[in-house]
Every structure is written in structure tokens, then in C-alpha cells.
Amino acid sequence: MPWNQFSTDQEGVMIAGVSKIAVGDEMVRAYIARPDGTGPYPGLVLIHHAPGWDEYYREFARRFAEHGFIAVCPNLYERFGNGTPGEATAAARAAGGVSDDMVVQYSEAALTWIKAQPTSNGKVGVIGNCSGGRYAVLAASRVPAFNAVADLWGGVVAAPDQLTPNQPVAPIDLTPQLNAPIIGIFGNEDNGPSPAEVDQHEAALKEHGKVYQFHRYDGAGHAFMVYDGVRYRPQQAMDAWDKIESWFTQHLA
């Protein structure tokens, strides 16, 4: 459903709130927003950005639910303690942050939860911005059950000296494994990823014959869709939103 195209006589509600999902042997908090209907609905795993499991991502999940998706955003910082989003983020950073393996585990657990719901249509995508965009590409490359992916200005290119024990691989190197169609949203004034790095990512997708669609915005830099920051660009953000929703509707409906 494109933006603002609902009928004003439409009835129905959305259910949203914090619940817990199983990740291995532990129960992890996740923000879940879903249409209150019989479905079937496509699903989305939202991988939050470095600032944390915050209010922006809760709103993001509700927006997808309003448009007919089951949206699940697990708290990647669950193991590092609680507090405000900022406090939890600081604790996670002080402990060395989350590992790629851990993010993949959480993402796959959220996918499994969605597919187990009686209102699921069995198709699930994954989306994230900034570090979450990197993680979304990583998860879609390592978990073949994902049906589509959206990378919002996530950097997938890394030099060997930038790799760490927590992030031992550059997601671009996993391009041969990526089977989900991918949409990329980038600002041309961004330095991380830079336009040259986006070019490199696009070249890798072309080389390996992947289904992709990249959109690059003039007058926009990093985090231009994040409405509570000074870098927010409303026109570019809303155009990007429509393209993201269309992509997921095409590949998940």
C-alpha cells in the first residue's frame, strides 16, 4: 500500500509491543508490530542501528505493520543489560559490541518466529540502516530462508585491516552466497559508505548476476531517513520509503 493510499472507512487495528522470542536457549526481547487480521501477511526482520533498540525502530516497525507486514525487531543488546536506549548502547559498546554470528543468530530466530505465526504467508525479508544495513546484507547472505533484503546506507566493504574478531568478514565477500533480491538506499553525500564503495558493491552484484536495485539521492548524506537527526531529508526519505515498500511487496507478497 503506497503512502497515504488507505481508505478512510477502513477498519481494523494493529497490535504492537514488546514480547520475547526464543534465540537458542535464551529468551530475547523483540518489538513486534503486526496487522490484527487473518492475513496472510509477509514478514520483515528489522535489524536496528548502532544507536540501539530505540524509539525510531519501534516507529519503523509500526509503519510496516500499518502497511501490511509482520515486523519484528529483536534487541541486539539484550545480553548487555537494560536502561534507556542510550545506556544500553553504551553498555554494549563497552563490552565490545555484538558479533556477526550473534546478529545472524538473532535475525534467524526472528525469521523463524514470523514464519511460525498462523497469519504469516511464509515469506520474510530483512532490513536495517547504517550498521543494521550491513547486518541485513550479512544475514541475507548467511541465512538462505530470507526472501528479500534492504540495505539502507550500510557499509559492506572493508579492508583487511578493518576486520575484527567480531566482524571477521566484509559482507561484500559473501555476495556469491546472497540469493535474496536486494534494494540499496544511499545518499550521494555519505562518506560511509562512500559513492565509490556503493559502486564497488553494485559491481559485485552485477558480477555474480544478483537481482538488485540501488537508489542514490543527491542532497542526502548518512542517515537521511532518520527523522530525529539533523541529517533528515524528508523528500528523499519519503521517496526511499515508497521504493522500499514496493520492493518488499514485489518480492514478499
Residue pairs with C-beta under 8 A, 6 or more apart in sequence:
1 67
1 68
1 245
2 242
2 245
2 246
3 238
3 241
3 242
3 245
12 35
12 36
12 37
13 36
14 33
14 34
14 35
14 36
14 62
14 65
14 66
15 32
15 33
15 34
15 35
15 36
15 65
16 31
16 32
16 33
16 34
16 58
16 61
16 62
16 65
17 31
17 32
18 29
18 30
18 31
18 32
19 29
19 30
19 32
20 27
20 28
20 29
20 30
21 27
21 28
21 30
21 72
21 74
21 109
21 110
21 113
22 28
22 109
22 113
23 74
23 105
23 106
23 109
24 105
24 109
26 78
28 74
28 75
28 78
28 106
28 109
29 53
29 74
29 75
29 78
30 72
30 73
30 74
30 75
30 110
30 113
31 53
31 57
31 58
31 61
31 72
31 73
31 75
32 61
32 70
32 71
32 72
32 73
33 58
33 61
33 62
33 64
33 65
33 70
33 71
34 41
34 65
34 69
34 70
34 71
34 117
34 119
35 41
35 65
35 66
35 68
35 69
35 70
35 119
37 119
38 119
39 118
39 119
39 120
39 121
40 119
40 120
40 121
40 122
41 68
41 69
41 70
41 119
41 120
41 121
42 68
42 69
42 70
42 120
42 121
42 123
42 124
42 125
42 248
42 249
42 252
42 253
43 69
43 70
43 71
43 72
43 111
43 114
43 115
43 117
43 120
43 121
43 123
43 124
43 125
43 252
44 64
44 69
44 70
44 71
44 72
44 114
44 124
44 125
44 126
44 127
44 248
44 252
45 72
45 73
45 74
45 107
45 110
45 111
45 114
45 124
45 125
45 126
45 127
45 139
45 146
46 57
46 60
46 61
46 64
46 71
46 72
46 73
46 126
46 127
46 128
46 132
47 73
47 76
47 103
47 107
47 126
47 127
47 128
47 132
47 135
47 136
47 139
48 54
48 57
48 73
48 75
48 76
48 128
48 132
49 56
49 57
49 128
49 129
49 130
49 131
49 132
49 226
50 89
50 130
50 131
50 132
51 85
51 86
51 89
52 77
52 85
52 86
52 88
52 89
52 92
53 73
53 75
53 76
53 77
53 85
53 88
54 85
55 85
55 228
56 226
56 227
56 228
57 73
58 73
60 71
60 73
61 71
61 72
61 73
62 71
63 241
64 71
65 71
67 245
69 248
69 252
70 114
70 117
70 119
70 120
72 110
72 113
72 114
73 110
74 106
74 107
74 109
74 110
75 88
76 92
76 98
76 102
76 103
76 106
77 88
77 89
77 91
77 92
77 98
80 88
80 91
80 92
80 95
81 88
81 91
82 88
83 91
92 98
96 166
97 166
98 166
99 165
99 166
99 167
100 135
100 138
100 166
100 167
100 168
100 169
103 135
103 138
103 139
104 138
104 139
104 142
104 143
107 126
107 135
107 139
107 143
108 139
108 143
108 145
111 124
111 126
111 143
111 145
111 146
114 120
114 124
115 122
115 124
115 145
121 252
121 253
123 147
123 148
123 251
123 252
123 253
124 145
124 146
124 147
124 252
125 146
125 147
125 148
125 149
125 150
125 180
125 248
125 251
125 252
126 136
126 139
126 140
126 146
126 148
126 149
126 150
126 180
127 133
127 136
127 149
127 150
127 152
127 244
127 248
128 134
128 135
128 136
128 150
128 151
128 152
128 154
129 152
129 153
129 154
129 223
129 225
129 226
130 152
130 153
130 154
130 222
130 223
131 154
132 152
132 154
133 150
133 151
133 152
133 153
133 154
133 155
134 151
134 154
134 155
134 156
134 171
135 154
136 149
136 150
136 151
136 154
137 149
137 151
137 154
137 156
137 171
137 174
137 178
137 182
138 169
138 171
138 174
139 146
139 149
140 146
140 148
140 149
140 178
140 179
140 180
140 182
141 171
141 174
141 175
141 177
141 178
142 174
142 177
144 179
146 180
147 180
147 251
147 252
148 180
148 181
148 182
148 183
148 247
148 248
148 251
148 252
149 178
149 180
149 181
149 182
149 183
150 182
150 183
150 184
150 185
150 244
150 247
150 248
151 182
151 183
151 184
151 185
152 184
152 185
152 225
152 240
152 244
153 185
153 186
153 187
153 190
153 193
153 222
153 223
153 224
154 193
155 192
155 193
155 197
156 170
156 171
156 172
156 193
156 197
156 201
157 170
157 172
157 193
157 197
157 200
157 201
158 167
158 170
158 172
162 170
163 169
163 170
172 200
172 201
172 204
175 204
175 205
175 207
175 208
175 210
176 208
178 205
178 208
178 210
180 251
181 210
181 211
181 212
181 213
181 247
181 251
182 205
182 210
182 211
182 212
182 213
183 212
183 213
183 214
183 215
183 243
183 244
183 247
184 198
184 201
184 202
184 212
184 213
184 214
184 215
185 215
185 217
185 225
185 240
185 243
185 244
186 193
186 195
186 198
186 214
186 215
186 216
186 217
187 216
187 217
187 220
187 221
187 222
187 224
187 233
187 236
188 195
188 216
188 217
188 218
188 219
188 220
189 218
189 219
189 220
189 221
190 220
190 221
190 222
191 221
191 222
192 222
193 201
195 216
198 214
198 216
201 214
202 212
202 214
205 212
213 243
213 247
215 239
215 240
215 243
217 224
217 233
217 236
217 239
217 240
219 233
219 236
220 231
220 233
220 236
221 231
222 231
223 229
223 231
223 232
224 231
224 232
224 233
224 236
224 237
224 240
225 232
225 233
225 236
225 237
225 240
225 241
226 232
227 234
227 237
